[in-house]
């Protein structure tokens, strides 16, 4: 197959970027021709606000470029990974004009929520879910500021009026059943949304879990539960060291905590190979997110290394982690309950060792490249047969 992969790259690399690159590499390894149309958010600084706003709603440049590329070289399908904010949904119409089917992976909640997170002022917010015009987002300035939120709202409303979400895309890929149900609740056609999780490739192999520390890997931002994590470790009083890998807007808070709290260490950002080594030697991963998450890539990376996960019982991550088998759940936003689950894990070394085996088995069953490729090919076949 010849596939055109479309992606708007983030300024700070995250799970979405990693997952789409893994998918492209896998397809190439399996003999498919994968071409990429990519924008980078670094270019935002070059655009004046009016041009930026127009591009977010409908990028003429992206439309013309995509249509030209599809006209010059026939493709079997266009796979949209992320179009926001520089590419826009105009690319759907470029593909349709050239009679090329479109697959869209739903890597966040942007098509339902202006800030893409369902998270505002430290708590889950669904005020815009199901509203044709997501005006509460403007009221609360949910994305950057009120003007930027207004631009996102204009994009969402315009394409609801055009029926872009229901008619211009052939198949959507949700990463979990939880995320799929949210999009159905938001008005997306159930029959067009299939579930295919992310995967880890190449297989990093199992770790030994002998490091004697807990580990957090991810963006240092409020929705990731950083404050809950740090408060829980304050309550634990050094019972197990905590290593934190990542960067983000709460970096200063984490740096200060690392100076003041016993056993807390901030390692900043690390290359993926070093992250895998840290995961493999950790006693367990802590996943304290307070938003829904669409997936939780770090969790399956932990499973691949055979490392259990202590996760907040919220959103997609609660679907990935099965309590008492490959990890534990705790109440989201509750540092006391997180501390209690950490103490429970530490009190059961035999069970923790069994969980390592179960975590690895979960990876081998659901999150390998082979399993993912088979699912993706079924989705592509379904799309091309429409």
C-alpha positions, 0 to 999 in steps of 0.5 A: 500500500501507499499511505500518506501520513499527516501530522502536526508535530508538537513543540515538546515531543510526547507520546503522540509523536512517538506513537505515530512514528512507531506506526510509520516505521512498522508499516515501512518494515512490512513493505508499505510505502509511507510518505509524510506530510508534516507541520511543526508548531515551531512555525507558529512564531512565523505567522501573524495571529490572523493568518494563524487563525485562518489556517486553524479553521481552513488551511488553503496551503495544506489543502493545495499541497495535499491535493497536489501530492495525491494527484501526482502520485496515487495513494491508497489512503490518507492517515491523519494523525494530528492536524491541529493547529497548522494543517486543519481539516481542509486536508479531508476535503483535499483527499476526498477531491482526489477520491482517496479514503481518510483514516483519522486517529483520535490521539486526544479530545480536540474534536470534542473539547477546545483544550483537548483534555476535558480538564480545567482548573484542576478537575475534569470538565465536560462542559463542552461535550455535546454542545454544537458551539462549545462556548463554555471553552471561550468563557473559561479561556480553556486553550491558552487564552480567550482569543486562542480558544475562540479560534479553536471553537470557530474551527470546531463549529465550522466543521460541525456545520460542514459535517466534516466529522461525520462525512469527510472521514471514513474511519476513526481509530480510538486508542481505547474503548473509553475514548471511543465511548466519549466520541460517541457521546460527543455525536460521532457515528459509532459505526465509524470508530474502531479501537486499536491501541498503541504499541511498543516496537522494537520490543525493549525486553524485560527488566529486572526490577531491582532498582528499588525505586518508583518512577514517573515518566511524562509531561510535568503539567497539572493534568498529569497529577504532579501535585498529587504525586509529590504530596503522596511522596511527602506522606510516604516520608522516604519509604521508597525513592521516586525518580521523575523523568520529563519536562513541562510547565511544572518543572520548577515545582518538581525541581524544588521538591527534589531539593527539599524532599527525601528520595525525590530525584528529577532527571529531566528529559532522557533519551528513550533508551535510558527511559526504558532502562529506568522503567525496567529497573523500577519497582513500579511506575506511578501514573497519577493523571487526573484527566481522562487520557486517550491511552497512556503509552508509558503504561504499555512501555512499562508492561513491555519491561515487565513493570507493574503500574500504580495508576489513577482510576480514571479514563483510559489508563484505568482500562489498561491497568487491571488491579491486583494483576498488572498493577493497582488503582488509586482514587485520582487526585487523592495523595493519601490513597496513592501513598496507601497503594504504594505501601500496599505494593511494598508490603507484598514483594511476592505479589509484585514479582507475580505482577511483573510476569502478568504485566509482560504477558499483557504486553505480549497479548495486546501491544506488540508490533505484530498484533498492532499491524494485523489490526491496522491492516484490517482497518485499512482494508475496511476503509478502502472497501467503502 
